[in-house]
């Protein structure tokens, strides 16, 4: 892979991340507006330091197709641990009595989703998960990062190791990632899952990749 191409992908990825973080703040988006629909319900789980609005294009796409889409605003910017975040989401699922649920997740959100699938209380409520750019095996870069919340994605982190070792729910997970991910150099392949690598670059901008959007459609429509 050429260095120039990688540098371009890296720069475009951060430009996209900043734009998609700031853009939704300029408009009011009420998560209640997306709860209508007759098809299978969907819950969206963003990555670390992302609010649910970061996934707004996916939310709007799924809602237009007829799915009630749920966003857990209590996650705020999703800076807590995977376990603590899963506690919040599990409470939301119980409070809203959600069943036969689809999970669409980005990055850390995929780890939260898998944790939920493994739990006795929330696991039976979830049918499948589509995880985009999720560090299922951790990231080799994480151990060098200054914040504990980011170092938690190290391949040697106890939570990362525990989730990676538990494969009982992997067959109900679809993992999609870019050929070049500046945050997850090892990729997001998950043993036993449906795995798809997209020939594109980026950790964030892949969320708007046409192939990924088509995969979201297929995932939501699958019987």
C-alpha positions in Angstrom: 0.0 0.0 0.0 1.5 3.3 -1.1 2.6 5.8 1.6 1.0 8.7 -0.3 -2.4 6.9 -0.4 -2.2 6.1 3.3 -1.3 9.7 4.2 -4.3 10.9 2.1 -6.7 8.5 3.8 -5.4 9.4 7.2 -5.9 13.2 6.6 -9.4 12.6 5.1 -10.4 10.5 8.0 -9.7 13.2 10.6 -11.3 15.9 8.5 -14.4 13.7 8.3 -14.3 13.1 12.0 -14.2 16.8 12.9 -16.9 17.6 10.4 -19.3 14.9 11.6 -18.8 15.8 15.2 -19.5 19.5 14.7 -22.1 19.3 11.9 -24.9 17.8 13.9 -24.5 20.4 16.6 -25.6 23.1 14.2 -29.1 21.5 14.0 -31.5 20.2 16.6 -31.9 16.4 16.4 -34.4 14.8 18.8 -33.8 11.0 19.2 -37.6 10.6 19.7 -38.1 11.6 16.1 -36.7 8.3 15.0 -38.7 5.9 17.2 -41.5 5.4 14.7 -41.6 2.4 12.3 -43.0 -1.0 11.8 -39.9 -3.0 11.1 -37.5 -4.6 13.5 -36.1 -2.1 16.0 -32.5 -0.9 15.8 -30.2 0.5 18.5 -27.2 2.5 17.5 -24.0 2.4 19.6 -21.3 5.1 18.8 -17.6 4.9 19.4 -15.6 6.5 22.1 -16.0 10.3 22.3 -18.9 10.1 19.9 -22.5 10.9 20.6 -25.3 9.2 18.9 -25.4 12.1 16.4 -22.1 10.9 14.9 -24.1 8.0 13.5 -27.0 10.3 12.3 -26.7 9.3 8.6 -27.2 5.6 9.5 -30.0 6.5 11.9 -31.8 8.5 9.2 -31.2 5.8 6.6 -32.6 3.0 8.8 -35.5 5.1 9.9 -36.5 6.0 6.3 -36.5 2.2 5.6 -39.1 1.7 8.4 -37.1 0.8 11.4 -37.6 2.4 14.8 -34.1 3.6 15.7 -33.1 4.0 19.4 -30.2 6.1 20.7 -29.1 5.9 24.3 -28.5 9.5 25.1 -27.3 8.6 28.6 -24.0 7.4 27.0 -23.3 11.1 26.3 -19.9 11.1 24.6 -19.3 7.4 25.4 -16.2 7.9 27.5 -16.9 5.4 30.2 -15.7 1.8 30.3 -17.2 -0.9 28.1 -18.9 -2.5 31.1 -20.3 0.8 32.5 -21.6 1.7 29.1 -23.2 -1.7 28.7 -24.9 -1.2 32.0 -26.5 2.0 30.7 -27.6 0.4 27.5 -28.9 -2.7 29.2 -31.1 -0.5 31.4 -32.4 1.3 28.4 -33.4 -2.1 26.7 -35.2 -3.1 29.9 -37.0 0.2 30.4 -38.2 0.2 26.8 -38.9 -3.5 26.7 -37.0 -4.0 23.5 -36.8 -7.5 21.9 -35.7 -9.0 18.5 -33.3 -6.0 18.3 -30.7 -5.2 15.7 -27.5 -3.4 16.9 -25.6 -1.1 14.5 -22.3 0.0 16.2 -19.2 1.9 15.4 -15.7 1.2 17.0 -16.1 0.9 20.8 -19.8 0.6 20.3 -19.2 -2.9 18.8 -17.5 -4.0 22.1 -20.4 -2.6 24.1 -22.7 -4.5 21.7 -20.9 -7.8 22.2 -20.8 -7.4 25.9 -24.6 -6.9 25.8 -25.0 -10.0 23.7 -23.1 -12.1 26.2 -25.2 -11.0 29.2 -28.1 -13.0 30.5 -30.4 -10.0 30.8 -29.7 -8.2 27.6 -28.4 -11.0 25.3 -31.8 -12.6 24.6 -33.1 -9.2 23.5 -30.6 -8.9 20.6 -30.9 -10.8 17.3 -27.8 -9.6 15.5 -25.1 -6.9 15.4 -23.4 -5.0 12.6 -20.1 -3.6 13.9 -18.1 -1.1 11.9 -14.4 -0.5 12.6 -14.5 -2.3 16.0 -11.2 -3.3 17.8 -12.4 -6.8 18.6 -8.7 -7.8 19.2 -7.6 -4.4 20.5 -5.3 -1.9 18.9 -1.5 -2.1 19.0 -1.4 1.7 19.3 -3.6 1.9 22.4 -0.9 1.2 24.9 0.9 4.3 23.9 -2.0 6.7 24.2 -2.1 9.2 27.1 -5.7 8.6 28.3 -6.8 5.6 30.3 -10.0 5.5 28.3 -8.0 4.9 25.1 -5.4 2.6 26.6 -8.3 0.3 27.5 -8.3 -0.8 23.8 -4.9 -2.4 24.2 -4.8 -6.1 23.1 -3.7 -6.9 26.7 -6.5 -5.1 28.4 -8.6 -7.6 30.6 -11.9 -6.5 29.0 -10.5 -6.9 25.5 -9.1 -10.3 26.3 -12.3 -11.5 27.9 -14.5 -10.4 25.0 -12.1 -11.8 22.4 -12.0 -15.2 24.2 -15.8 -15.5 24.3 -17.0 -16.7 20.9 -20.5 -17.9 21.6 -22.2 -14.9 20.0 -19.8 -14.3 17.1 -22.0 -16.1 14.6 -24.6 -13.4 15.1 -22.1 -10.6 14.5 -21.1 -9.0 11.2 -17.8 -7.1 11.2 -16.9 -4.5 8.6 -13.7 -2.5 8.4 -11.5 -0.6 6.0 -8.3 -2.0 4.4 -6.4 0.8 6.1 -7.6 1.9 9.6 -5.3 4.4 11.3 -6.6 3.4 14.7 -6.8 -0.4 14.3 -3.8 -1.5 12.3 -4.7 -5.2 12.8 -8.2 -4.9 11.3 -11.5 -6.0 12.9 -11.7 -9.6 11.8 -13.7 -11.6 14.3 -13.5 -15.5 14.3 -16.8 -17.1 13.5 -18.5 -13.9 12.5 -19.4 -12.6 9.0 -16.3 -10.6 8.1 -16.0 -8.1 5.3 -13.0 -5.8 4.6 -13.8 -2.8 2.5 -11.1 -1.6 0.0 -11.0 1.9 1.4 -9.2 3.8 4.2 -10.3 5.3 7.4 -11.8 4.6 10.8 -14.5 7.3 10.6 -15.1 8.1 7.0 -15.9 4.4 6.2 -19.3 5.1 7.9 -20.2 7.0 4.7 -18.7 4.5 2.3 -21.3 3.3 -0.3 -20.4 -0.3 0.2 -20.8 0.0 4.0 -24.1 1.8 3.6 -25.3 -1.1 1.3 -24.1 -3.5 3.9 -26.2 -1.7 6.5 -29.3 -2.0 4.2 -28.7 -5.7 3.7 -28.1 -6.3 7.4 -31.3 -4.6 8.4 -33.4 -6.3 5.7 -32.0 -9.8 6.3 -34.7 -12.2 7.7 
